[in-house]
Amino acid sequence: MKYFEYIPSLNLQNFILNFWMFEIEVNEEWQEPILHETIPDSSISIVLINKPQYKGVRILGPHSQKFQQAVFKGSIFLGIRLHPWIYFEMPTLKKMQLLNTTCAAPTEIENHFNDLVYTNLKNSDTLKVIETRLFELFNQIEILQNSLIKYICLELSKGKSVAMITEELPYSIRVIQKKFKQVVGLTMRQYQSNIRQRKIWEDFLKTSENKLDTILKHNYFDQSHFINDFKKRMNRTHTDFESYLRSMEIKI
């Protein structure tokens, strides 16, 4: 299995965090169906799906818990991951309703990408075509970003505590919390936890040494704190999950 991430062109970087591709090759040794799991992700993704039994476009919502899905050999998923402070002014894409789930892409979005799922998504020109389609899409439907929520997300990503951020802002905590959840679909603490998990696994995959140093670097009290927190969120051990990740080819 392969998982790659790609940086969008400069003109799209204000809206798109990255493109990602997950491929299950035909000659995989895994027994089908393969139970694929990922750590929680705070963004929504427009996902182009090309698999033996289904082809189409779906929306992957933000997650406060692990994402789990049975996948099959010969499948490719190509995702367009939006920044968490970006949102569509569409009643069918309210992030709080998309929390921990997926849904069919609205027709306005599907029409821009559906023909691509019948092509070779691994083709080097596919991302260029997708970027062109995104510009067309953004010219046709209203896409918004919230500057306050962007600031909060960036500060949380730097490791600043929720309390420190809310103390700095000229709004009540309740107003900030409500607006954040409305725009992102998660609470600030859930968002921060997701960021921490992402960063710690990026570090784990770079090296198998000095795990305790990595754990402490990401503000866990000790190794037990990390182990228990991970098992609570993922319902599996971190060693088992690491083995699963290392069985893939990952480029991020």
GILIN-V741967 format. One record per residue. N is the residue number from 1. RES is the residue in one letter. SS is DSSP state (@ for helix, = for strand, . for the rest). OMEGA is omega in degrees with one decimal (none if undefined). D_FIRST is the distance of its C-alpha to the first C-alpha in whole Angstrom. Layout:
BEGIN
n,res,ss,omega,d_first
N,RES,SS,OMEGA,D_FIRST
N,RES,SS,OMEGA,D_FIRST
END
This chain:
BEGIN
n,res,ss,omega,d_first
1,M,.,-178.0,0
2,K,=,173.5,4
3,Y,=,-179.5,7
4,F,=,171.8,10
5,E,=,-177.1,14
6,Y,=,178.2,17
7,I,.,178.6,21
8,P,.,176.6,23
9,S,.,-173.1,26
10,L,@,-176.7,29
11,N,@,-179.0,31
12,L,@,-172.5,28
13,Q,.,174.8,27
14,N,.,-176.5,30
15,F,.,-172.8,28
16,I,=,176.8,24
17,L,=,175.7,23
18,N,=,167.1,19
19,F,=,177.3,17
20,W,=,178.5,13
21,M,=,176.3,10
22,F,=,-176.1,7
23,E,=,171.9,6
24,I,=,-174.0,5
25,E,.,-177.1,6
26,V,.,-175.5,9
27,N,.,177.7,10
28,E,.,179.1,7
29,E,.,-179.2,10
30,W,.,175.8,9
31,Q,.,-179.2,13
32,E,.,-9.1,13
33,P,.,179.4,13
34,I,=,179.6,10
35,L,=,-177.7,12
36,H,=,179.0,10
37,E,=,175.4,13
38,T,=,174.5,13
39,I,.,-179.1,17
40,P,.,-178.7,19
41,D,.,-174.5,20
42,S,.,-176.2,23
43,S,.,167.7,23
44,I,.,178.3,22
45,S,=,165.9,20
46,I,=,-171.7,21
47,V,=,173.6,17
48,L,=,-172.4,17
49,I,=,174.6,15
50,N,=,178.1,15
51,K,=,-172.5,14
52,P,.,-173.8,16
53,Q,.,-178.5,18
54,Y,=,172.3,19
55,K,=,-178.4,19
56,G,=,-177.9,21
57,V,=,179.8,21
58,R,=,176.6,21
59,I,=,174.6,22
60,L,=,-176.0,20
61,G,.,175.6,23
62,P,.,-176.6,23
63,H,.,171.5,22
64,S,.,177.6,25
65,Q,.,-175.7,22
66,K,.,172.7,19
67,F,=,-175.6,17
68,Q,=,-179.5,16
69,Q,=,173.1,14
70,A,=,-179.3,13
71,V,=,-173.8,11
72,F,.,180.0,11
73,K,.,-179.4,9
74,G,.,-178.3,10
75,S,=,175.1,10
76,I,=,175.9,10
77,F,=,178.5,12
78,L,=,-174.0,14
79,G,=,173.8,16
80,I,=,-173.9,19
81,R,=,-179.2,20
82,L,=,171.2,24
83,H,.,-176.6,26
84,P,.,179.6,27
85,W,.,176.6,30
86,I,=,177.7,30
87,Y,=,177.4,31
88,F,=,176.2,32
89,E,.,-177.9,35
90,M,.,-177.8,34
91,P,@,-178.8,35
92,T,@,-177.9,32
93,L,@,173.7,30
94,K,.,-171.5,32
95,K,@,179.5,29
96,M,@,177.5,31
97,Q,@,179.9,31
98,L,@,-175.3,27
99,L,.,176.0,26
100,N,.,-179.8,24
101,T,.,172.9,23
102,T,=,176.8,22
103,C,=,174.7,24
104,A,=,178.3,25
105,A,.,174.3,25
106,P,.,-176.9,29
107,T,@,-178.1,31
108,E,@,178.9,31
109,I,@,-177.5,28
110,E,@,-176.4,26
111,N,@,-179.0,29
112,H,@,-171.6,28
113,F,@,-169.8,24
114,N,@,-179.4,24
115,D,@,-176.8,25
116,L,@,-177.8,21
117,V,@,177.5,19
118,Y,@,178.7,21
119,T,.,177.1,20
120,N,.,-176.8,17
121,L,.,179.5,15
122,K,.,-179.8,14
123,N,.,-176.2,17
124,S,.,-179.1,19
125,D,.,-174.8,22
126,T,@,-179.1,20
127,L,@,176.8,20
128,K,@,177.9,24
129,V,@,179.7,24
130,I,@,179.3,23
131,E,@,176.8,25
132,T,@,179.7,28
133,R,@,178.8,28
134,L,@,177.0,27
135,F,@,177.9,31
136,E,@,179.8,32
137,L,@,-177.5,31
138,F,@,175.8,32
139,N,@,-175.7,36
140,Q,@,179.3,36
141,I,.,-176.0,35
142,E,.,176.0,36
143,I,=,-171.1,33
144,L,=,169.7,35
145,Q,=,-178.1,34
146,N,.,-174.6,36
147,S,@,179.0,37
148,L,@,-178.8,38
149,I,@,175.6,35
150,K,@,179.1,33
151,Y,@,-178.9,36
152,I,@,179.7,35
153,C,@,-178.9,31
154,L,@,178.5,31
155,E,@,176.5,34
156,L,@,-179.9,32
157,S,@,177.7,29
158,K,.,179.6,31
159,G,.,178.3,32
160,K,.,-176.1,35
161,S,.,177.2,36
162,V,@,-178.4,37
163,A,@,-179.5,40
164,M,@,-178.4,41
165,I,@,-177.6,40
166,T,@,178.0,42
167,E,@,-177.7,45
168,E,@,-171.1,44
169,L,.,-176.8,44
170,P,.,179.1,48
171,Y,.,177.0,46
172,S,.,179.9,46
173,I,@,-178.0,43
174,R,@,178.9,43
175,V,@,-179.9,43
176,I,@,-178.6,40
177,Q,@,-178.7,38
178,K,@,-178.9,39
179,K,@,-179.4,38
180,F,@,-178.6,35
181,K,@,179.2,34
182,Q,@,-176.4,35
183,V,@,-173.8,33
184,V,@,-176.8,30
185,G,.,-179.4,30
186,L,.,169.5,29
187,T,.,179.0,32
188,M,@,180.0,32
189,R,@,176.5,32
190,Q,@,178.4,28
191,Y,@,-179.1,27
192,Q,@,178.3,28
193,S,@,178.0,26
194,N,@,179.5,23
195,I,@,-179.3,24
196,R,@,178.5,25
197,Q,@,179.8,21
198,R,@,-175.7,19
199,K,@,-177.6,21
200,I,@,178.9,21
201,W,@,172.8,18
202,E,@,179.6,18
203,D,@,178.7,20
204,F,@,-176.1,19
205,L,@,178.2,16
206,K,@,-178.6,18
207,T,.,177.3,20
208,S,.,-177.2,20
209,E,.,174.3,24
210,N,.,-179.5,27
211,K,@,-179.4,25
212,L,@,177.8,28
213,D,@,178.7,29
214,T,@,180.0,26
215,I,@,-179.9,27
216,L,@,178.7,30
217,K,@,-177.3,30
218,H,.,168.7,28
219,N,.,166.3,31
220,Y,.,-178.3,31
221,F,.,-179.9,34
222,D,.,-176.8,32
223,Q,@,180.0,29
224,S,@,178.5,30
225,H,@,178.7,30
226,F,@,-177.3,27
227,I,@,-178.1,26
228,N,@,179.4,28
229,D,@,-179.5,27
230,F,@,-178.2,23
231,K,@,178.3,24
232,K,@,-176.5,26
233,R,@,-171.9,24
234,M,@,-178.8,20
235,N,.,173.7,22
236,R,.,-179.0,20
237,T,.,179.6,21
238,H,@,178.8,19
239,T,@,177.4,19
240,D,@,-179.6,16
241,F,@,178.8,14
242,E,@,177.6,14
243,S,@,178.6,13
244,Y,@,-179.7,10
245,L,@,-177.7,9
246,R,@,175.2,10
247,S,.,-179.9,8
248,M,.,167.1,5
249,E,=,-173.9,6
250,I,=,175.0,9
251,K,=,-179.6,12
252,I,.,none,14
END
